[in-house]
């Protein structure tokens, strides 16, 4: 996750954190798919969620045992996802169980089931943030995601959450089919007072693997990201509340540096490099992990073929120190191709290994979605928008 607006604000203020270890010993953020059932049929769904899945997550008793397992591993942030997690009648009970063990709860939802009453209950349960997915304007979104009225119900959910003081994010998964909707959705987020506009690049997980043919070209990705950076800078100057965040492609961070240099000066670019160095690039399997609806642990929610262990059978603590993907901690040593010679490898770390594996058959190949050209990654002074 690249907090574009926060970086712009920090480089302008000059208030930067000191030199800190890139990877601390803190427990990772966990994205937990508590079910696979969903009332939508999004074409890019990494969980391949369905309306009537054969297996739909743990029982309440088993789910509480998982929460105990996570608490013993000192997990501090737990994102309840799905499927559509609000289809679980015991979701609030599970959240209360997590909060009782000192775990901060977030919600990832399509928003269509989130009434005013549920928003109040989420507030009472201690939920601090909810991300709601939209992929375009009303007509496009409802057709694309497979539910009539989904757009209007999601907008209403944003309002309910705002009234309860819960921070919100509008999540948008980018593809060639909806790239034209991105800037209008950004404006919608600003108008609605939504805290984050989260643009996620397409990653080859679940149905997203077949949908990858709709990924944007590198040239189109560059053009759109540049427009989004410009809009974020304008928002900063206007004092807007909505913050631009991007995910799914760590090349965005490197691409932000020449934008800072061109628009805010060399010192801003230097500060940006400092912040990106502290962020440390892709951290799947380290600062973030995923637990699917069957208890299997993955480096992130998109890389379902990489199984680190199972929390139904093992302690998460044990999985984190023994899993077969420990090479991720030093992935820079294994990367090949353009990544190997990139001056900015430490800021990106090869981005998404699951995308490289899905599209090339080699998990150590360069990420095919990198949109930086050879000159840019080979000569620090040549990086320019």
C-alpha positions in Angstrom: 0.0 0.0 0.0 1.5 3.3 -1.1 0.0 6.3 0.8 0.6 8.8 -2.0 -1.2 11.8 -0.4 0.6 11.2 2.9 3.9 11.2 1.2 3.1 14.4 -0.6 2.1 16.1 2.7 5.2 14.8 4.5 7.7 15.9 1.9 6.1 19.4 1.9 6.2 19.7 5.7 9.7 18.3 6.0 8.6 16.3 9.1 10.1 13.0 8.3 10.6 10.0 10.6 14.2 9.1 11.5 16.1 6.2 10.2 14.3 3.1 11.3 14.7 -0.6 10.5 12.8 -1.4 7.3 11.3 -4.6 8.8 10.7 -4.6 12.5 9.7 -7.7 14.5 6.1 -6.5 14.8 3.4 -9.0 13.9 1.9 -8.7 10.4 -1.4 -7.2 9.4 -3.8 -10.1 8.7 -6.5 -10.2 6.0 -8.9 -12.9 7.0 -11.4 -14.3 4.5 -14.1 -15.4 7.0 -16.2 -16.8 4.2 -16.4 -17.3 0.4 -20.1 -16.4 0.0 -20.9 -13.2 -1.8 -23.9 -11.5 -3.3 -21.8 -10.1 -6.1 -19.9 -11.8 -9.0 -17.0 -9.4 -9.6 -14.8 -10.6 -12.5 -11.5 -9.8 -10.7 -12.3 -11.4 -7.3 -9.1 -12.9 -5.9 -11.1 -15.2 -3.6 -13.3 -16.6 -6.4 -16.3 -15.9 -4.2 -19.6 -17.4 -5.2 -23.2 -17.1 -4.1 -23.4 -20.7 -2.9 -19.9 -22.0 -2.2 -19.5 -25.6 -1.2 -17.4 -24.6 1.7 -18.0 -21.3 3.4 -15.6 -20.7 6.2 -15.1 -21.9 9.8 -17.9 -22.4 12.4 -18.2 -19.7 15.1 -16.3 -22.0 17.5 -13.5 -22.6 15.1 -13.3 -18.9 14.1 -12.9 -17.9 17.8 -10.2 -20.5 18.1 -8.4 -18.8 15.1 -8.8 -15.5 16.9 -7.2 -16.9 20.0 -4.4 -18.2 17.8 -3.8 -14.8 16.3 -3.9 -13.1 19.7 -1.1 -15.5 20.8 0.9 -14.3 17.8 0.3 -10.8 19.0 -1.6 -9.7 15.8 -2.6 -6.1 16.3 -4.7 -5.4 13.1 -7.2 -7.9 11.6 -9.1 -7.1 8.4 -12.3 -9.1 8.1 -12.9 -9.9 4.5 -14.6 -12.5 2.3 -16.5 -13.2 0.1 -18.8 -10.7 1.7 -18.2 -10.9 5.5 -21.5 -9.3 6.4 -23.2 -12.5 5.2 -21.9 -14.2 8.3 -24.5 -13.8 11.0 -21.8 -14.1 13.7 -19.5 -11.4 12.2 -20.0 -8.9 15.0 -19.5 -11.6 17.6 -16.2 -12.5 16.0 -15.2 -8.9 16.0 -16.1 -8.5 19.6 -14.0 -11.6 20.4 -11.0 -10.1 18.6 -11.4 -6.7 20.3 -11.5 -8.4 23.6 -8.1 -9.7 22.9 -6.6 -6.3 22.0 -6.9 -6.8 18.2 -7.9 -3.8 16.1 -10.7 -4.7 13.6 -11.2 -3.4 10.1 -13.8 -4.4 7.6 -13.5 -5.1 3.8 -17.0 -5.1 2.3 -19.1 -4.3 -0.8 -21.3 -2.2 1.4 -24.6 -3.5 0.1 -25.6 -5.1 3.4 -24.3 -2.3 5.6 -27.4 -0.6 7.1 -27.4 2.3 9.6 -28.1 -0.2 12.4 -25.2 -2.4 11.4 -22.9 0.7 11.2 -23.9 1.5 14.8 -23.1 -2.0 15.9 -19.7 -1.9 14.1 -19.0 1.3 16.0 -20.0 -0.3 19.3 -17.7 -3.3 18.4 -14.8 -1.0 18.0 -14.3 -1.2 14.2 -12.1 1.8 13.2 -12.0 1.5 9.4 -14.2 0.0 6.6 -13.2 -0.2 3.0 -16.0 -0.4 0.4 -15.5 -1.5 -3.2 -16.9 0.4 -6.2 -15.6 -0.1 -9.7 -17.3 2.7 -11.6 -20.5 4.8 -12.0 -23.8 3.3 -11.0 -24.7 1.7 -14.4 -21.2 0.4 -15.0 -20.6 -0.8 -11.4 -23.8 -2.7 -11.1 -23.4 -4.5 -14.4 -19.7 -5.2 -13.8 -20.1 -6.4 -10.2 -23.3 -8.3 -10.9 -25.9 -6.7 -8.5 -28.6 -4.2 -9.4 -28.6 -1.3 -6.9 -25.2 -2.2 -5.6 -23.8 1.3 -6.3 -26.6 3.2 -4.4 -26.4 0.8 -1.5 -22.7 1.2 -1.2 -23.0 5.0 -1.2 -25.6 4.8 1.5 -23.2 2.6 3.5 -20.5 5.3 3.3 -23.0 7.7 4.8 -23.9 5.4 7.6 -20.3 4.8 8.5 -19.5 8.5 8.4 -22.4 9.3 10.8 -20.9 6.8 13.2 -17.4 8.2 13.0 -15.9 5.2 11.3 -13.1 6.0 8.8 -13.8 4.9 5.2 -12.1 4.0 2.0 -13.4 3.7 -1.5 -11.6 0.8 -3.1 -11.3 0.7 -6.9 -9.7 -2.2 -8.8 -8.1 -0.9 -12.0 -8.5 -2.6 -15.4 -8.8 -1.5 -19.0 -12.5 -2.0 -18.7 -12.9 0.7 -16.0 -9.8 2.9 -16.2 -12.0 5.7 -17.6 -14.0 5.7 -14.4 -11.1 6.3 -12.0 -10.9 10.1 -11.9 -14.7 10.4 -11.6 -14.6 8.0 -8.7 -11.9 10.1 -7.1 -14.1 13.1 -7.3 -17.0 11.1 -5.8 -14.8 10.2 -2.9 -13.9 13.8 -2.3 -17.6 14.9 -2.6 -18.7 12.3 -0.1 -16.0 13.0 2.4 -14.5 9.5 2.1 -11.1 9.3 3.9 -9.3 7.2 1.3 -9.5 6.6 -2.4 -7.7 3.3 -2.8 -6.6 2.4 -6.4 -5.6 -1.2 -6.6 -3.8 -2.5 -9.7 -5.0 -5.8 -11.1 -3.3 -8.9 -9.5 -3.6 -12.4 -10.9 -5.4 -14.1 -8.0 -8.6 -16.2 -8.2 -10.8 -14.9 -11.0 -8.3 -12.2 -11.5 -6.0 -14.7 -13.2 -8.4 -15.1 -16.2 -9.2 -11.4 -16.0 -5.6 -10.4 -16.4 -6.1 -10.0 -20.2 -7.9 -6.7 -19.2 -4.9 -5.3 -17.3 -3.8 -1.9 -18.5 -0.8 -1.5 -20.8 2.3 0.1 -19.2 1.8 3.3 -21.2 -1.9 3.6 -20.1 -0.9 2.8 -16.5 1.7 5.5 -16.5 -0.7 8.1 -17.9 -3.4 7.3 -15.4 -1.1 7.2 -12.4 0.3 10.6 -13.4 -3.2 12.0 -13.5 -4.0 10.6 -10.1 -0.8 12.0 -8.6 -1.7 15.4 -10.1 -5.1 15.1 -8.5 -3.7 14.2 -5.1 -1.3 17.2 -5.2 -4.3 19.4 -6.1 -6.2 17.9 -3.2 -3.3 18.6 -0.8 -3.2 22.3 -1.9 -6.9 22.6 -1.4 -6.8 21.0 2.0 -9.1 18.1 1.0 -9.7 15.3 3.4 -9.6 12.4 0.9 -6.2 10.7 0.6 -5.0 8.8 -2.5 -3.6 5.4 -1.8 -2.4 2.9 -4.4 -1.8 -0.9 -4.1 -1.0 -3.9 -6.2 2.0 -2.4 -8.0 5.0 -1.2 -6.1 6.4 0.6 -9.2 4.0 3.4 -8.2 6.4 4.4 -5.5 9.4 4.8 -7.8 7.2 6.6 -10.4 6.2 9.1 -7.6 9.8 10.3 -7.2 10.1 12.1 -10.5 6.7 13.6 -10.0 7.8 15.0 -6.7 11.0 16.3 -8.3 9.2 18.0 -11.2 6.4 19.5 -9.1 7.9 20.2 -5.7 11.6 20.2 -6.3 14.7 18.2 -5.7 14.5 18.3 -1.9 11.0 16.9 -2.0 12.2 14.0 -4.2 15.0 13.3 -1.7 12.5 13.3 1.1 10.2 11.0 -0.9 13.1 8.6 -1.4 13.7 8.6 2.3 10.0 7.7 3.0 9.9 5.0 0.4 13.1 3.5 1.9 11.4 3.3 5.3 8.3 1.7 3.7 10.5 -0.9 2.1 8.5 -2.0 -0.9 6.4 -5.2 -1.2 6.1 -7.0 2.1 3.9 -10.0 1.4 4.6 -12.8 3.9 6.3 -10.3 6.2 4.3 -7.3 7.2 1.1 -8.7 5.7 -0.4 -12.2 5.4 -3.7 -13.7 4.4 -5.8 -16.4 6.0 -8.4 -17.9 3.7 -11.8 -19.4 4.5 -10.3 -22.8 5.1 -7.6 -21.6 7.5 -4.7 -21.7 5.0 -2.1 -19.0 5.4 -0.8 -17.1 2.3 1.8 -14.4 1.8 -1.0 -12.1 0.7 -4.6 -12.4 -0.3 -3.8 -12.7 -4.0 -1.2 -15.5 -3.8 -3.5 -18.4 -2.9 -1.3 -21.0 -4.5 1.5 -20.2 -1.9 0.5 -22.0 1.3 2.5 -21.1 4.4 0.6 -23.3 6.8 -2.9 -23.7 8.3 -4.1 -22.0 11.5 -6.6 -24.8 12.1 -3.7 -27.1 12.7 -0.7 -25.0 13.7 0.2 -22.0 15.8 0.5 -18.9 13.7 3.7 -18.1 15.6 5.2 -21.3 14.4 4.0 -20.7 10.8 5.6 -17.3 10.7 9.1 -18.7 11.7 8.9 -22.0 9.8 6.9 -21.4 6.6 8.4 -22.4 3.2 8.4 -18.9 1.8 10.9 -17.4 4.3 13.0 -16.5 1.2 10.6 -13.6 0.8 12.6 -11.8 3.6 15.6 -11.6 1.2 13.8 -11.8 -2.1 16.1 -9.2 -3.7 18.8 -11.9 -3.8 16.6 -14.2 -6.0 15.0 -11.8 -8.4 16.0 -11.9 -12.0 15.5 -9.9 -15.2 15.0 -6.2 -15.1 14.5 -6.3 -11.3 18.0 -7.6 -10.8 19.6 -4.5 -12.2 17.1 -1.9 -11.1 18.5 0.9 -9.0 15.3 1.1 -7.1 14.9 -2.6 -6.2 15.0 -1.8 -2.4 12.0 0.5 -2.8 9.9 -2.0 -4.7 11.4 -5.4 -4.0 10.1 -6.9 -7.2 6.5 -6.0 -6.5 4.1 -8.9 -6.7 5.6 -12.4 -7.0 2.2 -14.0 -7.7 1.8 -11.9 -10.8 5.2 -12.8 -12.1 4.5 -16.5 -11.4 1.1 -16.4 -13.1 2.2 -14.6 -16.2 5.7 -16.0 -16.7 5.8 -19.3 -14.8 8.7 -18.0 -12.8 8.2 -16.5 -9.3 11.6 -14.8 -9.5 11.0 -13.1 -12.9 10.4 -9.4 -13.1 6.9 -8.3 -12.4 5.2 -8.0 -15.8 3.1 -5.0 -14.6 6.2 -2.8 -14.0 5.6 0.2 -16.2 9.0 1.9 -15.7 11.3 1.8 -18.8 14.8 0.5 -18.9 16.4 4.0 -18.8 14.4 5.0 -15.8 15.4 2.0 -13.7 19.0 2.0 -14.8 19.9 5.7 -14.3 18.8 7.5 -11.2 19.1 10.9 -12.8 17.1 9.9 -15.9 13.8 9.1 -14.0 11.4 11.6 -15.3 7.6 11.6 -15.9 
